[in-house]
Amino acid sequence: MCLIHYIGGAFTNKPQELSSRISERASDLIKRAFDDIDPERLVDHHVHIAGVGANGSGAFVNAKMRTWRHPFHRLKFKVYMSSAAAADEPSADDQFVQRLAELVDGIPHHGKHRLLAFDKHYRPDGSVNLEKTEFYTPNEYVFKLAEQRPDKFLANISVSPYRPDALGELEKWAARGARVVKWLPNAMGIDPSDARCDPFYAKMKELDLILLSHGGEEKAVQAEEDQKLGNPLLLRRALDHGVKVIVAHCAGLGTNEDLDSRDRPQVHNFDLFMRLMDDKRYEGLVFGEISATDFVLKRAIKLPGTQRRLPARLFLTNAALGV
């Protein structure tokens, strides 16, 4: 259990203690990073929320995580519980939210944080695949949390394009103020280049919704069979429909096939993402999202030519997105 807590990192549940644990140099760097940012417009676009349904949230995690019959998955769940400072499963959902709220309060001029719903894994025929659903966070739940703490949270919905009611879901939540749709194609089984997504993209364009889609390899959620779905080039279909797309993590991990090459060599996902960024057709439509930059961009920055190809437009702005 000590190892679990060490990996999870939840040795302290008091965010206010964290500021005393970093060096003065690091503290100054953080302050300078926010010097030119208006706190009234500051938004964190990538904040996951999860639960086990203990408070009637409707959220759940894969059944494999709830039993020691699957030790790897159970251990991973315990690590996540620790990192969220959730001490017991019956109260896990409320503890998760409380921990998150405390962390936000520990940030001076914290702005707003967009909570991400997370849809189930749907097969292309519209049926649900619970075996491959790592976790599920309903749209209703993130809206409820945002309404309870409007000073901290905003709600991002998640809708699989393969759902039979997908277009109706987009209309329903857009009418309630949703602006951003979250996808993790590798885990949700979504092929962004699938022609079956065309009506979904058309509806997103009509409703002026923004797609926040994971790019590159996925590490936190089970997705080994579908890592190819994280290829940034697959997002061209959405962009060609005029949908604004935020590529999460700038696709900074792993490699994928270069779909533009006859030989289909493996190319770093970050380079494929930068190809979208360099495409004049997509100016004002494609954006890079820099969450987990310490983990991702340290690796991406080492790729040949990256330093001269990191334009300021890589870092998304709320004004450019219209949110």
C-alpha positions in Angstrom: 0.0 0.0 0.0 2.9 2.3 0.7 4.1 1.7 -2.9 0.6 2.5 -4.2 0.6 5.8 -2.4 4.1 6.6 -3.5 3.2 6.0 -7.2 -0.2 7.8 -6.7 1.6 10.7 -5.0 -1.1 11.5 -2.5 1.1 11.8 0.6 -0.6 15.1 1.4 -4.2 16.1 0.9 -3.4 19.8 1.6 -2.6 21.7 -1.6 -1.6 24.8 0.4 1.5 22.8 1.5 2.7 22.3 -2.0 4.0 25.9 -2.4 6.5 25.4 0.4 7.8 22.2 -1.2 9.2 23.8 -4.4 12.3 26.0 -4.8 12.1 29.7 -5.0 13.4 29.6 -8.5 10.6 27.2 -9.6 8.0 29.4 -7.8 9.3 32.5 -9.6 9.1 30.7 -12.9 5.5 29.7 -12.3 4.6 33.3 -11.4 6.3 34.7 -14.5 4.3 32.3 -16.7 1.1 33.9 -15.6 2.3 37.5 -15.7 0.6 38.5 -19.0 -2.5 36.4 -18.5 -5.8 37.9 -17.4 -7.1 35.7 -14.6 -10.6 36.5 -15.6 -10.1 34.8 -18.9 -7.8 32.0 -17.7 -9.1 28.6 -18.6 -7.6 25.1 -18.1 -9.1 23.1 -21.0 -8.1 19.6 -19.9 -9.4 18.5 -16.4 -10.5 14.9 -16.1 -13.2 13.9 -13.6 -14.1 10.3 -12.9 -16.2 8.3 -10.4 -17.6 4.9 -9.4 -21.2 6.1 -9.1 -21.1 6.2 -5.3 -23.0 9.5 -5.2 -25.5 8.8 -7.9 -23.3 10.4 -10.5 -23.9 7.7 -13.1 -20.1 7.4 -13.6 -18.3 4.1 -13.5 -15.0 2.4 -14.1 -14.4 -0.9 -15.9 -15.5 -3.8 -13.8 -11.9 -5.2 -14.0 -10.8 -2.4 -11.8 -13.2 -3.3 -9.0 -11.8 -6.8 -8.3 -8.4 -8.4 -7.4 -9.2 -11.1 -10.0 -7.6 -8.7 -12.4 -4.6 -7.6 -10.3 -3.1 -5.2 -12.9 -6.3 -3.3 -13.4 -7.1 -3.3 -9.7 -3.6 -2.0 -8.8 -4.0 0.8 -11.4 -7.3 1.7 -9.9 -5.8 1.9 -6.5 -3.0 4.2 -7.8 -5.7 6.5 -9.3 -7.6 6.5 -6.0 -4.5 7.5 -4.1 -3.6 10.3 -6.5 -7.1 11.6 -6.2 -7.0 11.4 -2.4 -10.0 9.2 -2.4 -9.7 7.1 0.8 -12.6 4.7 0.3 -14.7 3.6 -2.6 -18.2 4.3 -1.1 -17.3 8.0 -0.9 -14.8 8.1 -3.8 -16.8 10.4 -6.1 -17.3 13.1 -3.6 -13.7 12.9 -2.3 -12.4 13.2 -5.9 -14.4 16.3 -6.5 -13.4 17.8 -3.1 -9.7 17.1 -3.8 -10.0 18.8 -7.2 -11.8 21.8 -5.7 -9.1 22.2 -3.1 -6.3 22.0 -5.7 -8.0 24.7 -7.7 -8.4 26.9 -4.6 -4.7 26.4 -4.0 -3.9 28.2 -7.2 -3.8 32.1 -7.0 -6.1 33.6 -9.7 -7.0 30.1 -10.7 -9.5 30.9 -13.4 -11.9 28.3 -14.7 -11.3 24.6 -15.3 -13.2 22.7 -18.0 -14.3 19.3 -16.6 -14.2 16.6 -19.2 -17.1 14.1 -19.6 -16.0 10.8 -21.1 -18.3 8.7 -23.2 -18.5 4.9 -23.5 -16.8 2.8 -26.1 -19.2 2.4 -29.0 -18.8 0.0 -31.9 -19.3 1.5 -35.4 -22.7 -0.3 -35.5 -23.9 1.9 -32.5 -23.7 -0.8 -29.8 -21.9 -0.3 -26.5 -18.7 -2.2 -25.8 -18.4 -2.2 -22.0 -15.4 -4.5 -22.1 -13.4 -1.8 -23.8 -15.0 1.1 -21.8 -12.2 2.0 -19.4 -14.4 4.5 -17.5 -17.5 6.6 -18.1 -18.3 10.1 -17.0 -21.7 11.3 -18.0 -22.4 14.7 -19.5 -25.1 15.3 -16.9 -22.5 14.8 -14.1 -20.0 17.4 -15.4 -22.8 19.9 -15.9 -24.0 19.3 -12.3 -20.5 19.8 -10.9 -20.1 23.0 -13.0 -23.4 24.3 -11.7 -22.5 23.6 -8.1 -19.1 25.4 -8.4 -19.5 28.0 -11.1 -16.5 29.9 -9.8 -14.2 27.0 -10.6 -15.7 24.7 -13.2 -17.1 24.7 -16.7 -18.5 21.6 -18.5 -17.2 19.8 -21.6 -19.3 17.1 -23.0 -18.3 13.8 -24.6 -20.3 12.2 -27.4 -19.2 9.3 -29.5 -20.2 9.8 -33.2 -21.2 6.1 -33.3 -24.0 6.6 -30.8 -27.5 6.2 -32.4 -28.5 9.4 -30.6 -25.3 11.3 -31.3 -26.7 14.2 -33.2 -29.5 14.7 -30.6 -27.0 14.6 -27.8 -25.0 17.4 -29.5 -28.2 19.5 -29.8 -29.3 18.8 -26.3 -26.0 19.9 -24.6 -25.3 22.8 -27.0 -28.7 24.2 -25.9 -27.5 24.0 -22.3 -24.3 25.9 -23.1 -21.8 23.2 -24.1 -19.0 24.4 -26.4 -16.4 21.6 -26.4 -16.7 17.9 -27.2 -14.1 15.6 -25.7 -12.8 12.5 -27.6 -10.1 10.0 -26.8 -10.2 8.0 -30.1 -7.7 5.4 -28.9 -9.8 4.4 -25.9 -13.3 5.2 -27.3 -12.8 3.3 -30.6 -13.4 6.4 -32.8 -11.8 6.7 -36.2 -11.9 10.5 -36.8 -11.5 9.9 -40.6 -14.5 7.5 -40.8 -17.1 8.7 -43.3 -19.7 7.8 -40.7 -18.5 10.9 -38.7 -19.6 13.3 -41.5 -23.1 14.0 -40.1 -21.6 14.5 -36.7 -19.0 17.0 -38.0 -21.8 18.8 -39.9 -23.8 19.1 -36.7 -20.8 20.3 -34.8 -20.2 23.0 -37.4 -23.8 24.0 -37.3 -23.8 24.3 -33.5 -20.3 26.0 -33.5 -18.9 23.2 -31.2 -15.2 22.6 -30.8 -13.6 19.2 -30.8 -11.0 18.5 -28.2 -9.4 15.2 -29.3 -6.5 13.3 -27.9 -3.5 13.1 -30.2 -0.7 10.5 -30.3 -0.1 7.5 -28.1 -2.3 7.0 -25.0 -0.7 5.9 -21.8 -3.2 6.4 -18.9 -6.2 4.6 -20.4 -6.2 1.1 -21.9 -5.9 1.6 -25.7 -3.1 -0.7 -27.0 -5.2 -2.2 -29.8 -6.3 1.2 -31.1 -3.2 3.4 -30.8 -3.4 4.1 -34.6 -6.6 6.1 -33.9 -4.5 8.7 -32.2 -2.9 9.6 -35.5 -3.3 13.4 -35.8 -3.7 13.2 -39.6 -7.0 11.4 -39.1 -8.4 14.7 -37.8 -8.3 16.2 -41.2 -11.8 15.0 -41.9 -13.1 17.2 -39.1 -11.0 20.1 -40.2 -12.2 19.8 -43.7 -15.8 20.2 -42.4 -14.7 23.5 -40.8 -14.7 22.2 -37.3 -12.3 23.7 -34.9 -10.0 21.0 -33.4 -7.8 21.1 -30.3 -5.2 18.3 -30.5 -4.6 17.3 -26.9 -1.0 17.2 -25.7 0.1 18.3 -29.2 0.2 14.6 -30.0 3.6 14.5 -28.3 3.9 10.7 -27.7 4.6 7.7 -29.9 4.6 7.2 -33.7 2.0 6.4 -36.3 1.9 5.8 -40.0 2.5 8.7 -42.3 -0.7 8.5 -44.2 0.6 11.0 -46.8 3.4 8.7 -47.9 3.1 5.7 -50.2 5.4 3.7 -48.0 3.6 4.6 -44.8 6.7 4.9 -42.6 6.3 5.3 -38.9 6.6 9.1 -38.0 6.5 10.7 -34.6 3.0 11.9 -33.9 4.2 15.3 -32.9 5.6 15.8 -36.4 2.3 14.7 -37.9 0.5 17.2 -35.7 2.9 20.0 -36.8 2.1 19.1 -40.4 -1.5 20.1 -39.6 -0.3 23.2 -37.9 1.7 24.2 -41.0 -1.2 23.6 -43.4 -2.5 27.0 -44.6 -6.0 25.4 -45.1 -6.3 24.9 -41.4 -5.2 28.2 -40.0 -7.7 29.3 -37.4 -9.1 25.7 -37.1 -6.4 23.5 -35.6 -4.8 24.3 -32.2 -2.3 22.6 -29.9 -3.2 21.9 -26.3 -0.3 21.8 -23.9 -1.5 19.7 -20.9 1.2 17.3 -19.6 3.8 19.5 -21.3 6.5 18.4 -18.8 5.9 14.8 -19.9 5.2 15.4 -23.6 7.0 18.5 -25.0 10.3 17.6 -23.4 10.3 14.7 -25.8 8.8 16.5 -28.7 11.2 19.4 -28.4 14.1 17.1 -29.2 12.8 16.1 -32.6 14.8 17.5 -35.5 13.6 21.0 -36.5 11.1 21.3 -33.7 12.6 24.4 -32.1 12.2 26.5 -35.3 8.7 25.1 -35.9 7.1 25.9 -32.6 5.1 29.0 -33.6 3.1 31.0 -31.1 -0.1 29.7 -32.7 0.6 26.3 -31.2 -0.6 27.5 -27.8 -4.3 27.8 -27.9 -6.1 31.0 -26.8 -9.6 31.3 -25.6 -10.1 34.3 -28.0 -9.1 32.3 -31.0 -11.4 29.5 -30.0 -14.3 31.8 -29.2 -14.8 30.4 -25.7 
